[in-house]
């Protein structure tokens, strides 16, 4: 099973700042890395697929990069609605696995 | 508009069984791979099971293999998760989600979740 490790566990930033979230895989997943956003009481929302492609309707301030084992989700300028938990997920191998999440909180 | 509506969650004793349903509208589940994902209280996301569009391929997390069965009824456009031999650690919100091939097999549509509580 591929283990995904996200860092930091919690990120405290202010609106307007740049957020950089990391996801590291225990073995190469190529570019088969996906990012989700989850707000309290809601289902996850697809943000990024194949490491760097924005899903439909996702604002341009969200971007993804990386390959093999190291991936980054960047939010260029935080909006109030961006404060949430972010998960990475790999679809390179079964079983599908998720990272443990990064909580992005308002400073 | 795509909608997924889960139901069937309940309070059940350890060792008991439940069947979760996920009624789909706005698309045909026979044309998409479908998954179940769960989230224990205060915890992260855990993938549970997958069924292919054709229905011929299924996968399970090791934690549920041999106890849970995923299936679908095309005539009802509904996905199911039969859960047997339930354990305390199966307590979670269970989501069904559609995998979207054009978007890198990302899960682009999710239900609102149904809550399963396993406790004596």
Interface residues (C-beta under 8 A of the other chain):
Chain A: X1 X32 X34 X36 X38 X43 X44 X45 X46 X49 X50 X53 X55 X56 X87 X89 X91 X94 X95 X96 X97 X98 X99 X100 X101
Chain B: X35 X37 X44 X45 X46 X47 X50 X59 X60 X61 X62 X95 X97 X100 X103 X104 X105 X106 X107 X108 X110 X111 X112 X113
